[in-house]
Amino acid sequence: MGDSYWAGVASRVNIPGVVLLVIGVVACFGAPKLAPLIFKNQEKMVLPMKVAGLLLAMIGALITIL
């Protein structure tokens, strides 16, 4: 049961959903370190970057689940 169960689970995982989930989590938790690299006004952009990462993670989770 072990090999066939995990093979079935792996075959149902949606790769774009997992990619969005990982990118969202990295953007959300890494916002304080990533914002200075991407934006000029880093203090004001940390919160919007965290919100965008949260939205990406939620969309990725929904795609993966459904």
Buried (B, 14 or more C-beta within 10 A) or exposed (E): EEEEEEEEEEEEEBEEBBBBBEBBBBBBEBBEEBBEEEBEEBEEBBEEBBEBBBBBBEBBBEBBEE
